[in-house]
Amino acid sequence: MMIRYELIIYWSDVDQAFIVEVPELSGCAADGLTYQEAVQNAEMVIQEWIETAKELGRPIPEPKGRLMFA
C-alpha cells in the first residue's frame, strides 16, 4: 500500500541523523543515518501509527495529497 502523507525531512546536527516528521499524523516521526533509511523508518512508523489509531478507535486523517499536472 502506497502512503501519501506529507513528509518533512531534515538533517539534525544534534542527533547526527536525518529526521522525518509526518505533520498530518500527530506525534509521528522517525529518523535514520541516511536519507533513505529515515524515509523507510517513517513508512514503518506511519503504518504503526495507523494500526494503533484503528485499535484505539481514533480517527485517521486522510492524506492531504497533491494534484499533479502532466
C-alpha atoms as a printed R data frame, in Angstrom:
   type eleno elety resid chain resno       x      y       z
1  ATOM     1    CA   MET     A     1   0.000  0.000   0.000
2  ATOM     2    CA   MET     A     2   1.388  3.384  -1.001
3  ATOM     3    CA   ILE     A     3   1.143  6.010   1.709
4  ATOM     4    CA   ARG     A     4   0.770  9.581   0.577
5  ATOM     5    CA   TYR     A     5   1.230 11.589   3.739
6  ATOM     6    CA   GLU     A     6   3.409 14.678   3.642
7  ATOM     7    CA   LEU     A     7   6.936 14.100   4.971
8  ATOM     8    CA   ILE     A     8   9.216 16.824   6.282
9  ATOM     9    CA   ILE     A     9  12.814 15.604   6.112
10 ATOM    10    CA   TYR     A    10  15.838 17.412   7.506
11 ATOM    11    CA   TRP     A    11  19.312 16.781   8.918
12 ATOM    12    CA   SER     A    12  19.774 17.191  12.676
13 ATOM    13    CA   ASP     A    13  23.297 18.080  13.804
14 ATOM    14    CA   VAL     A    14  22.253 17.363  17.398
15 ATOM    15    CA   ASP     A    15  21.082 13.830  16.586
16 ATOM    16    CA   GLN     A    16  23.547 13.267  13.733
17 ATOM    17    CA   ALA     A    17  20.678 11.779  11.754
18 ATOM    18    CA   PHE     A    18  18.010 12.619   9.211
19 ATOM    19    CA   ILE     A    19  14.679 13.349  10.888
20 ATOM    20    CA   VAL     A    20  11.317 12.716   9.220
21 ATOM    21    CA   GLU     A    21   8.178 14.335  10.592
22 ATOM    22    CA   VAL     A    22   4.652 13.466   9.419
23 ATOM    23    CA   PRO     A    23   2.670 16.614  10.271
24 ATOM    24    CA   GLU     A    24  -0.732 15.114   9.375
25 ATOM    25    CA   LEU     A    25  -0.287 12.361  11.998
26 ATOM    26    CA   SER     A    26   0.207 13.886  15.435
27 ATOM    27    CA   GLY     A    27   3.482 12.812  17.049
28 ATOM    28    CA   CYS     A    28   4.511 10.644  14.084
29 ATOM    29    CA   ALA     A    29   8.250 10.917  13.363
30 ATOM    30    CA   ALA     A    30  11.268  8.762  12.568
31 ATOM    31    CA   ASP     A    31  14.986  9.085  11.991
32 ATOM    32    CA   GLY     A    32  17.816  7.372  10.160
33 ATOM    33    CA   LEU     A    33  21.525  7.661   9.470
34 ATOM    34    CA   THR     A    34  20.812  8.110   5.748
35 ATOM    35    CA   TYR     A    35  18.018  9.871   3.914
36 ATOM    36    CA   GLN     A    36  16.749  6.556   2.554
37 ATOM    37    CA   GLU     A    37  16.855  4.861   5.963
38 ATOM    38    CA   ALA     A    38  14.927  7.744   7.521
39 ATOM    39    CA   VAL     A    39  12.188  7.510   4.874
40 ATOM    40    CA   GLN     A    40  11.975  3.710   5.234
41 ATOM    41    CA   ASN     A    41  11.695  4.070   9.006
42 ATOM    42    CA   ALA     A    42   8.997  6.727   8.546
43 ATOM    43    CA   GLU     A    43   6.991  4.349   6.335
44 ATOM    44    CA   MET     A    44   7.047  1.728   9.110
45 ATOM    45    CA   VAL     A    45   6.133  4.271  11.787
46 ATOM    46    CA   ILE     A    46   3.224  5.554   9.683
47 ATOM    47    CA   GLN     A    47   1.851  2.005   9.387
48 ATOM    48    CA   GLU     A    48   2.232  1.504  13.146
49 ATOM    49    CA   TRP     A    49   0.568  4.870  13.850
50 ATOM    50    CA   ILE     A    50  -2.414  3.913  11.664
51 ATOM    51    CA   GLU     A    51  -2.705  0.422  13.197
52 ATOM    52    CA   THR     A    52  -2.626  1.866  16.721
53 ATOM    53    CA   ALA     A    53  -5.238  4.504  15.853
54 ATOM    54    CA   LYS     A    54  -7.521  1.770  14.460
55 ATOM    55    CA   GLU     A    55  -7.090 -0.358  17.607
56 ATOM    56    CA   LEU     A    56  -7.953  2.625  19.804
57 ATOM    57    CA   GLY     A    57 -10.893  3.669  17.615
58 ATOM    58    CA   ARG     A    58  -9.326  7.028  16.811
59 ATOM    59    CA   PRO     A    59  -9.846  8.867  13.526
60 ATOM    60    CA   ILE     A    60  -7.173  8.506  10.848
61 ATOM    61    CA   PRO     A    61  -6.619 11.708   8.846
62 ATOM    62    CA   GLU     A    62  -6.814 11.418   5.088
63 ATOM    63    CA   PRO     A    63  -3.574 12.425   3.360
64 ATOM    64    CA   LYS     A    64  -3.722 15.978   2.007
65 ATOM    65    CA   GLY     A    65  -2.331 14.778  -1.293
66 ATOM    66    CA   ARG     A    66  -1.094 16.979  -4.061
67 ATOM    67    CA   LEU     A    67  -2.512 17.374  -7.542
68 ATOM    68    CA   MET     A    68  -0.034 16.589 -10.280
69 ATOM    69    CA   PHE     A    69  -0.500 18.004 -13.767
70 ATOM    70    CA   ALA     A    70   1.159 16.460 -16.806
